[in-house]
Amino acid sequence: MNEERAARFTFPQTLTEQARPVGLPMDETIVLFSPMGWGFYTGQYVAGLVVAVLLWVCLKHFKKGRGTTWLLNACYWYLPSSLFKGMYKVIPDSAYRLWLR
């Protein structure tokens, strides 16, 4: 009975474990497959593959071993907050960099 209940639930090994659809983190998967999809859609297979690999290498260099959460935090602080309005219901503007006590 307990084994049946335990089989219904999946627990990550760590709290920061993230989904890896193709063995890569989600941000790297999006960076790889978006240009490749564009290349297949337009018939420019080699150009899509080259752009995908270049963007992936640039992303890996930009992250330098830091995780996806670091990238999301950097995007929040350095990009306009209007880009995140669709993702988050309530998000403070990053221009207000004050500590509240």
Stockholm file with secondary structure:
# STOCKHOLM 1.0

chainA/1-101         MNEERAARFTFPQTLTEQARPVGLPMDETIVLFSPMGWGFYTGQYVAGLVVAVLLWVCLKHFKKGRGTTWLLNACYWYLPSSLFKGMYKVIPDSAYRLWLR
#=GR chainA/1-101 SS CHHHHHHTCCCCSSTTCCCCTTSSCHHHHHHHHHHHHHHHHHTCHHHHHHHHHHHHHHHHHHHTTCCHHHHHHHHHHHSCGGGGTTTCSSCCCTTCCCCCC
#=GC SS_cons         CHHHHHHTCCCCSSTTCCCCTTSSCHHHHHHHHHHHHHHHHHTCHHHHHHHHHHHHHHHHHHHTTCCHHHHHHHHHHHSCGGGGTTTCSSCCCTTCCCCCC
//
